[in-house]
């Protein structure tokens, strides 16, 4: 829906046509392998860098531990996302290309074969096409993500009986709200990144943004937002729940 907005009327139409024309695995699960790799790599780097960035922000502000504000932690997430972008960009590029094979009239190809083809024809730098737009998407996005997480935790602590991080509902609710904040913030940038990667475009972020608005209208920037928000709450809730429980086990 992001890269071919004229092809699909809405999310249900996209789902139905994809299932009918390409089947379950080649259609609905296209790009699963690089998507899993992208999420694992991105989150490993993101939360590792987040810890170090919190230390840097604490050093800069003179606040640490429980004294850190919600804004301090959001800023830490903002800087951590810069580093995770380098892990995310190549796998995200492969995923987007695999998902757009039918629409671009390309032959079916595996993630490994596509990666080798890009390296052979464009070099390693070909895997980083769209890096600038990825960074532009990730940094404000993860500012909003950690703002949503920490803000939700603060509200739960103040206004409910869910005051302990060991309570299962706290990471689930905080993670889900963090994901909603993330995607509401970054969705237009995500669409631009996907266009740049699928089209092998050399246009910059701003140029592609203006091109889309001029040719297709502002509403196009939010094509596919509905299914993204439906997906993100349970996904990011599960992510933060797993991270928090793993951390408690390992302490």
Secondary structure, DSSP 8 states (H G I E B T S, - for coil): --S-TTT-SSHHHHHHHHHHHH-IIIIITTTHHHHHHHHHHHHHHHHHHHHHHHHHHHHHHT--GGG--HHHHHHHHHHHHHHHHHHHHHHHHHHHHHHTTTTTT-----HHHHHHHHHHHH-GGGGGTTHHHHHHHHHHHHHHHHHHHHHHHHHHHHHSS---TTSHHHHHHHHHHHHHHHHHHHHHHHHHHHHHHHTT----HHHHHHHHHHHH-GGGGGTTHHHHHHHHHHHHHHHHHHHHHHHHHH-
